[in-house]
Amino acid sequence: MAAAEDELRTTILRMTRERGPASSICPSDAARAVGGDGWRELMDDAREAARRLAREGAVEITQKGEVVDPDAAWRGPIRIRARDAS
């Protein structure tokens, strides 16, 4: 795993835990936090980090408010949220 993806993973986990399962983040939030002005270059890595975290059960990926399969070929905007512990 590349250093940027590892940092994105850590950032996604931190940001989603801070917001809790009732709220979510955009992959661009994590990309901006890690990449600064070059955040756009990290968008594919941020989405891939989210997929990996979702596969591990650490987060959920949603689209239009519905949880999506991290392995599906989804397109368009997604959100990332912490999993509800209940």
N, C-alpha and C positions, 0 to 999 in steps of 0.2 A: 504494500500500500504506500503510495507516495506521501511525502511529508505534508503537502497541502491537503490531501484527502484526510489524513489523520487529524490535522488541525480542524478541518471542517466537521469531521465526526464529533470531536470533542465540543466544538462550538454549538452544533445542532443539539447535542445532549444537554448542554448547559442552558441554552436558550429555551428549549421546550420544557425542561424541568422548572425553570423560573416562571414560565407562563402557566404551567399546569395543563391537565387534560381538557379543560374547558376552553382553552385558547390554542392558537397555532402560530407557526411562523412560515414565512415563504423561504424557499431555498436561497433567494437573493439576500435575505437578512443575514444568513450565515456567510454567504460569499462576500458581502460587504464588510462584515466584521473581520474576516480573515484577509481579504484581498485589497481593502482600501480602494483606491482609484482604479485598480485593475480587476475589480470584482467580476466583471462580465466574463472574463477568461476562466473563472472558477465555477460557472453555473453548471456545466456538465458534471464536474467533480462533486458539486454540492448535491445534485440530484442522485448521483450514484452513491454517495455517502448515505443519503436518506434511504435509498433502496436497501443497502446493506443493513442499516439499523432496523429497518422494518422487518427484514428477513429474520433478524435476531430477536425480534419481539420488543425492542427498546422503544420504538416509536410507531405511530401509524401515519400513513400517507393518505390524505383525503383529496377528493376532487368533487367540487360542487356539494360539499358537506358529507359525502359518502366515502367510507374507507375503501381504498383500492388495493388490489394485489400488487405487491412490489415487483413481481415478475411479469406483470401484464405490460403490453405495449401501449401504455397511456400516453396521450399527447395533451398539450395545453397546460394551463396553470395548475399547480398542486400546492397543498399546504402540508405541513408536518406538525404533528402534535405528540405530546407524551401520552403513553398508554395509561388508561385509567386502571389503577391498582385494585379496584373493587371487583 
